[in-house]
């Protein structure tokens, strides 16, 4: 019984030693990705980028027109 407790404790210790560095490594990778993403987003020129400008341009349809069209499509189905 005493040997069993020692074996379980040794196994738990090995698991903790194996998991801890991985958690720290994963946290470091997450921080690196976060920093790189912030840099990339800050590098975008939102005012002069044609793709982004097209996405931000107001729609030519009003909200009520869109709702009416959705209702019409739902009724036909």
Helices and strands as residue ranges (DSSP letters): H 2-43, H 50-56, H 63-76
